[in-house]
Amino acid sequence: MATLRERHPQVYIERNEDPRVRKRTVPMEVLSMGYSRTGTMTMQAALEILGIPTWHWVTMAENPPDLAMWSDAIEAKFNPSSVKQPFGRPEFDNLLGYWGACTDQPAAFFVEELVKAYPDAKVVLCERNAYRWFKSYNGTVIDGSANPTIPLAALLDPGFLGQTSRQTNLIARYYFNVKHPKGTNSFFGKKPFFAEWRINAVPTYLAHNEHVKRVTPADRLLLFDLADGWEPLCKFLGKPIPDVPFPRVNETLVVQEKIKAYIAESFARTFKRTAKRMVPVVVLLCAVLVFWLWR
């Protein structure tokens, strides 16, 4: 059986590339605008089988500076008091330049911007029954964010988990209209911040789907049911049907595993950094002790 590291290799990759110097290297072909927990990992797997490198939220685990830039994009769009400029084609090329498709949040928040920025890209929307969607979203994203170890991990690992917490808070505030502040006593699942997020989840999800349909030209949009497999997707994208089964990713299990892996790796990185910083101090103390003993 594969180890956690083998199942989720991106958790253990730590690059520090400035996304603002990134340029587009492949054409943007597909905007998969279904919200998180609608099969976004399955869509990523399917599109990559079709030969299209696909961006997903988990891609940011490999390069944490992307998290900060996406958070800036969220604030620029949803916070009227922000001095940040709304993102356009140049900024989205920075964030998505290595990929020919994107799926999952926060890319899904920018439907009209991405549709305008990439006029030749096809748009795919996967919908789920709202009750089933909420059960999945609540059990992974919201409950995962309410994990009581995350505040400490975010404090110790500001580069990745700190930026992840910032982005999650922005998403809850601006996209899910959560007004309750995320204070120090709000990090547990039954506290007001998370309760309000749960209350607003389904209306926001349904509004998101209608928004995608409203802002996307009909000839560029596929309403796709993952159960239909390759045929409608490949026909819409003009791709040959692969000689392999359509992928089925157990996203709930994957997300729950990733959250545990992120937290564990965060503590491990913090321990390594602390130990590295302590080495000179220990050497100095040993030198002083030796000098004192031999004087």
C-alpha positions in Angstrom: 0.0 0.0 0.0 1.3 3.5 -0.9 2.5 5.7 1.9 1.0 9.1 2.7 4.0 10.7 1.0 3.5 8.6 -2.1 -0.2 9.4 -2.2 0.2 13.1 -1.7 3.6 14.1 -3.0 2.8 17.8 -3.5 2.4 18.2 0.3 6.2 17.5 0.7 7.4 19.8 -2.1 8.4 23.2 -1.0 9.2 25.7 -3.8 9.4 29.4 -3.3 8.7 30.7 -6.8 7.3 34.3 -7.2 4.2 33.7 -9.3 4.3 37.3 -10.6 7.3 36.5 -12.8 5.5 33.5 -14.3 4.4 33.6 -18.0 1.9 31.6 -19.9 3.6 28.5 -21.4 0.6 26.6 -22.7 -2.8 27.8 -24.0 -5.7 27.9 -21.5 -8.2 25.3 -22.9 -10.6 24.5 -20.1 -12.2 26.4 -17.2 -13.8 23.9 -14.9 -15.9 26.2 -12.8 -17.7 23.7 -10.5 -17.3 24.7 -6.9 -15.2 22.6 -4.5 -16.5 19.2 -3.6 -18.3 18.8 -7.0 -15.6 16.4 -8.3 -12.8 18.9 -8.9 -10.1 16.3 -8.3 -11.8 13.9 -10.6 -12.0 16.6 -13.2 -8.3 17.3 -12.7 -7.5 13.6 -13.2 -9.7 13.4 -16.3 -8.3 16.5 -18.0 -4.8 15.4 -17.4 -5.5 12.0 -19.0 -6.7 14.1 -22.0 -3.2 15.7 -22.0 -4.2 19.0 -20.4 -2.1 20.0 -17.4 -4.6 21.1 -14.8 -4.4 23.5 -11.9 -6.2 22.6 -8.6 -6.2 24.2 -5.2 -3.7 21.5 -4.0 -1.3 22.7 -6.6 -0.6 25.6 -4.4 0.9 23.3 -1.7 3.9 23.0 -4.0 4.5 26.8 -4.1 3.0 28.7 -1.1 3.6 32.2 -2.6 0.7 31.4 -5.0 -1.6 31.3 -1.9 -0.8 34.9 -1.1 -1.4 36.1 -4.7 -4.7 34.3 -4.9 -5.7 35.9 -1.6 -4.8 39.3 -3.0 -7.1 38.5 -6.0 -10.0 37.6 -3.6 -9.5 40.9 -1.7 -9.3 42.9 -4.9 -12.6 41.5 -6.1 -14.7 41.2 -3.0 -13.4 43.9 -0.6 -14.6 47.4 -1.8 -12.3 49.1 0.7 -9.2 47.2 -0.6 -6.6 49.3 -2.5 -5.7 46.3 -4.6 -6.5 46.4 -8.3 -8.8 43.7 -9.8 -7.0 40.9 -11.6 -7.0 40.6 -15.4 -5.3 38.4 -18.0 -1.7 39.3 -17.0 -2.3 38.3 -13.3 -4.2 35.2 -14.2 -1.4 34.2 -16.6 0.9 34.6 -13.6 -1.2 32.3 -11.5 -2.2 29.8 -14.1 0.5 30.1 -16.8 1.8 26.6 -16.5 -1.6 25.0 -16.8 -4.0 24.5 -19.7 -7.0 24.1 -17.4 -8.1 25.0 -13.9 -10.6 23.6 -11.4 -11.6 24.1 -7.8 -11.4 27.2 -5.6 -10.3 30.0 -5.6 -10.2 30.0 -9.4 -14.0 29.2 -9.4 -14.7 32.6 -7.8 -13.5 34.4 -10.9 -15.8 33.0 -13.6 -16.5 36.2 -15.5 -12.9 37.3 -15.3 -11.5 34.0 -16.6 -14.2 33.7 -19.3 -13.2 37.2 -20.5 -9.5 36.6 -20.1 -9.5 33.3 -22.1 -12.1 33.7 -24.8 -11.1 30.5 -26.5 -11.4 28.3 -23.4 -14.3 26.0 -22.9 -16.2 26.1 -19.6 -17.4 23.0 -17.8 -19.8 23.1 -14.8 -20.3 20.0 -12.6 -23.3 20.2 -10.3 -24.2 18.0 -7.4 -27.3 17.6 -5.3 -27.2 20.4 -2.8 -27.7 18.2 0.2 -24.9 15.8 -0.8 -22.7 18.7 -1.7 -23.1 20.2 1.7 -22.5 17.0 3.5 -19.2 16.6 1.6 -18.1 20.2 1.9 -18.9 20.5 5.6 -17.2 17.2 6.4 -13.9 18.3 4.6 -13.5 22.0 4.1 -15.4 23.5 7.0 -14.6 20.8 9.6 -11.0 20.7 8.3 -10.7 24.4 8.8 -12.2 24.0 12.3 -9.4 21.6 13.3 -8.2 22.9 16.7 -4.5 22.3 15.8 -4.6 24.6 12.7 -4.1 27.9 14.6 -0.9 26.7 16.2 0.3 25.1 13.0 -0.5 28.3 11.1 1.5 30.3 13.6 4.5 28.0 13.4 4.3 27.7 9.6 3.3 31.2 8.3 4.5 30.4 4.8 2.0 27.7 4.0 -0.5 27.0 6.6 -0.5 30.6 7.7 -1.4 31.7 4.2 -3.9 28.8 3.8 -5.7 30.0 7.0 -5.7 33.6 5.6 -7.2 32.5 2.3 -9.8 30.3 4.0 -10.9 33.2 6.2 -11.2 35.5 3.2 -13.3 32.9 1.3 -15.6 32.5 4.3 -15.9 36.3 4.8 -16.3 37.5 1.2 -17.7 34.5 -0.7 -19.9 32.9 2.0 -20.8 36.3 3.6 -19.7 35.2 7.1 -19.8 38.3 9.3 -18.8 36.8 12.6 -15.1 37.4 13.3 -12.8 34.5 13.4 -11.4 35.2 16.9 -9.2 33.0 19.1 -12.3 31.3 20.6 -13.8 30.6 17.2 -11.4 27.9 16.0 -13.7 25.0 17.1 -16.4 23.6 14.9 -19.4 24.7 17.0 -18.3 28.3 17.4 -20.2 31.2 15.6 -17.8 31.7 12.7 -18.2 28.1 11.5 -21.9 28.0 12.3 -22.5 31.0 10.1 -20.4 29.4 7.3 -22.5 26.3 7.5 -25.8 28.3 7.3 -24.6 30.2 4.3 -23.1 27.3 2.4 -26.0 25.9 0.4 -27.4 29.2 -0.8 -23.9 30.3 -1.8 -23.3 27.0 -3.7 -26.6 27.3 -5.6 -26.0 30.9 -6.4 -22.5 30.0 -7.7 -23.9 27.5 -10.2 -26.5 30.0 -11.5 -23.8 32.6 -11.8 -21.6 30.4 -14.0 -24.6 29.7 -16.3 -25.5 33.4 -16.4 -22.0 34.8 -17.3 -20.9 32.0 -19.7 -21.9 32.1 -23.4 -24.1 29.0 -24.0 -21.9 27.7 -26.9 -18.9 27.6 -24.5 -20.6 25.9 -21.6 -21.0 22.2 -20.8 -23.2 21.1 -17.9 -21.4 17.9 -17.1 -22.4 15.0 -14.9 -19.3 13.0 -13.9 -21.5 9.8 -14.1 -21.7 10.3 -17.9 -18.0 9.6 -18.3 -15.8 10.4 -21.3 -18.2 10.8 -24.2 -19.9 14.2 -23.5 -16.7 15.7 -22.1 -14.5 14.6 -25.0 -17.1 15.6 -27.6 -17.3 19.1 -26.1 -13.6 19.5 -25.9 -12.9 17.9 -29.3 -10.7 15.2 -27.8 -10.6 11.5 -28.7 -12.0 9.2 -26.0 -9.1 7.6 -24.0 -8.7 3.9 -23.9 -8.9 3.9 -20.1 -11.8 4.1 -17.6 -13.1 7.6 -16.6 -11.3 8.4 -13.2 -13.2 8.2 -10.0 -11.4 10.0 -7.1 -12.6 9.5 -3.5 -12.3 13.2 -2.8 -13.5 13.1 0.8 -10.8 10.6 1.7 -8.2 12.5 -0.3 -9.0 15.8 1.3 -9.1 14.5 4.8 -5.8 12.8 4.3 -4.3 15.9 2.8 -5.4 18.0 5.8 -3.7 15.6 8.2 -0.6 15.5 6.0 -0.4 19.3 5.7 -0.6 19.7 9.5 2.0 17.0 10.2 4.4 18.4 7.6 3.9 21.9 9.0 5.0 20.8 12.5 7.9 18.7 10.9 9.2 21.8 9.0 8.9 23.9 12.0 10.9 21.4 14.1 13.6 21.2 11.4 13.8 25.0 11.1 14.0 25.4 14.9 16.7 22.7 15.2 18.7 24.3 12.4 18.6 27.6 14.2 19.6 26.0 17.5 22.7 24.3 16.2 25.0 27.4 16.4 23.7 28.1 19.9 24.4 24.6 21.1 27.9 24.7 19.5 28.6 28.0 21.2 27.4 26.7 24.6 29.5 23.5 24.2 32.6 25.6 23.3 32.0 27.8 26.4 31.6 24.7 28.6 34.8 23.1 27.2 36.7 26.4 27.8 35.4 26.6 31.3 36.3 23.0 32.1 39.8 23.3 30.7 40.8 26.7 31.9 
